[in-house]
Amino acid sequence: MSVFTCVLLGFTVAFLGSITPSFLNLTVVKFSLKSGRKAAFFLIGGFATVLFFHANIGAYLSSVLMKNSEYITLIQKVGTGILILLAIHFFRLHFTLKIQKKKTKIDKSKAYLHGVGMALLNTFAIPFYFTSISLLIGLDYFEYSVLNGFYFSIGSTMGSFSLYALYAIGASKIEHKLTFIATKMNFILGCLTGVVGLGNLIYLL
């Protein structure tokens, strides 16, 4: 496979996968509204760093786990537990924190590290890449190797960063339209993670 094909596939998969609402892109909007675009970009940089490794792991697992379904079940159980804990955390923030209308400046390193931490809690990423790459392999669009996985991960990092950057830029440009959403962001995040977590729990039971 050519380098360009691997990068393009990674970019496309990550870009399309990041469009749907998740606690990552909603957090980007929240950060952009509260702390400004620059802090949001450092946050996105933290996301991208971790997502690069998520894509690599997903690519590797796609060539291994398809023959070992018990490991997939274990990953789903751990991910479900994390999602439910996240939902509780976001609901707690929504009901206990006062609305802060004034923007607060957040240190770049803190924004970056916050992004790393949030991305590490993103249990969607590895299963998403595993499923997407397995599908590409099944359709003969992708052939796994260490180098192909590396190039795919570069493309996926670029795709995720580009999409999240659009969220950050869009949030700052239409701030007056997103103010209501921003005040309800923790509640929205709690609902999203809670619904997915409960859905996974019901599926596992």
C-alpha positions as CSV (number, residue, x, y, z in Angstrom):
1,M,0.0,0.0,0.0
2,S,1.2,3.5,-0.7
3,V,1.9,6.0,2.1
4,F,-0.7,8.4,0.6
5,T,-3.4,5.8,0.7
6,C,-2.8,4.9,4.3
7,V,-2.7,8.5,5.4
8,L,-5.9,9.3,3.4
9,L,-7.8,6.4,4.9
10,G,-6.7,7.4,8.4
11,F,-7.7,11.0,7.8
12,T,-11.1,10.1,6.4
13,V,-11.9,7.6,9.1
14,A,-10.9,9.9,11.9
15,F,-12.6,13.0,10.4
16,L,-15.9,11.3,9.8
17,G,-15.8,9.5,13.1
18,S,-15.2,12.8,15.0
19,I,-18.2,14.6,13.4
20,T,-20.8,12.8,15.6
21,P,-21.3,14.3,19.1
22,S,-19.0,13.0,21.7
23,F,-17.6,14.3,25.0
24,L,-14.4,15.2,23.2
25,N,-15.8,17.6,20.5
26,L,-18.3,19.0,23.0
27,T,-15.4,19.6,25.4
28,V,-13.6,21.5,22.6
29,V,-16.6,23.8,22.2
30,K,-16.8,24.3,26.0
31,F,-13.1,25.1,26.2
32,S,-13.2,27.5,23.3
33,L,-16.1,29.4,24.7
34,K,-14.7,29.5,28.3
35,S,-11.0,29.9,27.7
36,G,-10.5,31.1,24.2
37,R,-9.4,29.5,20.9
38,K,-5.7,29.2,21.8
39,A,-6.4,27.1,24.9
40,A,-8.8,25.0,22.8
41,F,-6.0,24.3,20.3
42,F,-3.7,23.1,23.1
43,L,-6.5,20.9,24.3
44,I,-6.9,19.5,20.8
45,G,-3.1,18.9,20.7
46,G,-3.5,16.8,23.8
47,F,-6.3,14.9,22.1
48,A,-4.2,14.3,19.0
49,T,-1.2,13.0,20.9
50,V,-3.3,10.2,22.5
51,L,-5.4,9.5,19.5
52,F,-2.3,8.8,17.5
53,F,-1.6,5.9,19.8
54,H,-5.2,4.9,19.9
55,A,-5.2,4.5,16.1
56,N,-2.0,2.5,16.3
57,I,-3.4,0.2,18.9
58,G,-6.7,-0.2,17.0
59,A,-4.8,-1.1,13.8
60,Y,-2.8,-3.7,15.7
61,L,-5.8,-5.2,17.5
62,S,-7.7,-5.5,14.3
63,S,-5.2,-8.1,13.1
64,V,-5.3,-10.0,16.5
65,L,-8.7,-9.7,18.3
66,M,-10.9,-10.8,15.5
67,K,-9.9,-14.4,16.5
68,N,-10.3,-13.8,20.2
69,S,-13.7,-12.5,21.0
70,E,-13.3,-12.9,24.8
71,Y,-10.8,-10.0,24.8
72,I,-13.3,-7.7,23.0
73,T,-15.9,-8.5,25.7
74,L,-13.4,-7.6,28.4
75,I,-12.7,-4.3,26.7
76,Q,-16.4,-3.5,26.4
77,K,-16.9,-4.2,30.2
78,V,-14.1,-1.9,31.2
79,G,-15.2,0.8,28.8
80,T,-18.8,0.6,30.1
81,G,-17.6,1.1,33.7
82,I,-15.6,4.1,32.7
83,L,-18.5,5.6,30.7
84,I,-20.9,5.3,33.7
85,L,-18.3,6.9,36.0
86,L,-17.9,9.8,33.5
87,A,-21.7,10.3,33.3
88,I,-21.9,10.6,37.1
89,H,-18.9,13.0,37.1
90,F,-20.5,15.3,34.4
91,F,-23.9,15.3,36.1
92,R,-22.2,16.2,39.4
93,L,-20.5,19.2,37.7
94,H,-23.7,20.3,36.1
95,F,-25.7,20.4,39.4
96,T,-22.9,21.7,41.7
97,L,-20.9,24.3,39.6
98,K,-22.2,27.8,39.1
99,I,-22.3,29.2,35.6
100,Q,-19.2,31.2,34.9
101,K,-19.9,33.9,32.3
102,K,-16.5,35.4,32.3
103,K,-13.8,33.7,30.3
104,T,-11.0,32.2,32.4
105,K,-7.5,32.0,31.1
106,I,-6.1,28.5,31.3
107,D,-2.4,27.8,31.1
108,K,-1.3,26.2,27.8
109,S,0.4,23.2,29.5
110,K,-2.7,22.6,31.6
111,A,-5.0,22.7,28.6
112,Y,-2.7,20.3,26.8
113,L,-2.5,17.9,29.8
114,H,-6.3,18.2,30.2
115,G,-6.6,17.1,26.6
116,V,-4.3,14.1,27.2
117,G,-6.4,13.1,30.2
118,M,-9.7,13.4,28.4
119,A,-8.5,11.5,25.4
120,L,-7.2,8.7,27.7
121,L,-10.7,8.4,29.1
122,N,-12.2,8.2,25.6
123,T,-13.2,4.5,25.5
124,F,-14.7,4.9,22.1
125,A,-11.5,5.5,20.2
126,I,-9.8,2.0,20.2
127,P,-13.0,0.0,19.5
128,F,-13.9,2.6,16.8
129,Y,-10.5,2.2,15.0
130,F,-10.5,-1.5,15.5
131,T,-14.0,-1.8,13.9
132,S,-13.2,0.7,11.1
133,I,-9.8,-0.9,10.2
134,S,-11.3,-4.4,10.4
135,L,-14.0,-3.3,7.9
136,L,-11.3,-1.8,5.6
137,I,-9.3,-5.0,5.8
138,G,-12.4,-7.1,5.0
139,L,-13.1,-5.0,2.0
140,D,-9.4,-5.3,0.9
141,Y,-8.9,-1.5,1.2
142,F,-6.3,-1.8,3.9
143,E,-3.5,-4.3,4.6
144,Y,-2.1,-4.2,8.1
145,S,1.7,-3.9,8.7
146,V,3.6,-1.9,11.3
147,L,4.4,0.9,8.7
148,N,0.9,0.9,7.3
149,G,-0.5,1.2,10.8
150,F,1.9,4.1,11.5
151,Y,1.0,6.0,8.4
152,F,-2.7,5.4,9.1
153,S,-2.3,6.8,12.6
154,I,-0.6,9.9,11.2
155,G,-3.6,10.4,8.9
156,S,-6.1,9.8,11.7
157,T,-4.3,12.3,13.9
158,M,-4.5,14.9,11.2
159,G,-8.2,14.1,10.6
160,S,-9.1,14.4,14.2
161,F,-7.1,17.6,14.7
162,S,-8.7,19.2,11.7
163,L,-12.3,18.4,12.8
164,Y,-11.8,19.5,16.4
165,A,-10.1,22.7,15.1
166,L,-13.3,23.4,13.1
167,Y,-15.3,23.0,16.3
168,A,-13.0,25.4,18.2
169,I,-13.1,28.0,15.4
170,G,-16.8,27.7,14.9
171,A,-17.5,28.0,18.7
172,S,-15.6,31.3,18.8
173,K,-17.4,32.7,15.8
174,I,-20.9,31.9,16.8
175,E,-20.5,32.2,20.6
176,H,-23.8,34.0,21.1
177,K,-25.6,31.0,19.5
178,L,-23.7,28.5,21.6
179,T,-24.0,30.2,25.0
180,F,-27.1,28.1,26.0
181,I,-25.3,24.9,24.9
182,A,-22.2,25.9,26.9
183,T,-24.2,26.4,30.1
184,K,-25.7,22.9,29.7
185,M,-22.5,21.3,28.4
186,N,-21.8,19.1,31.5
187,F,-25.5,17.9,31.4
188,I,-25.2,17.1,27.7
189,L,-21.9,15.3,28.3
190,G,-23.5,13.3,31.1
191,C,-26.4,12.3,29.0
192,L,-24.2,11.2,26.1
193,T,-21.8,9.1,28.2
194,G,-24.7,7.8,30.3
195,V,-26.8,6.7,27.4
196,V,-23.9,4.9,25.7
197,G,-22.8,3.4,29.0
198,L,-26.2,2.0,29.8
199,G,-26.6,0.8,26.2
200,N,-23.4,-1.1,26.5
201,L,-24.4,-2.5,29.9
202,I,-27.7,-3.7,28.6
203,Y,-25.9,-5.3,25.6
204,L,-23.4,-7.1,27.9
205,L,-26.2,-8.4,30.2
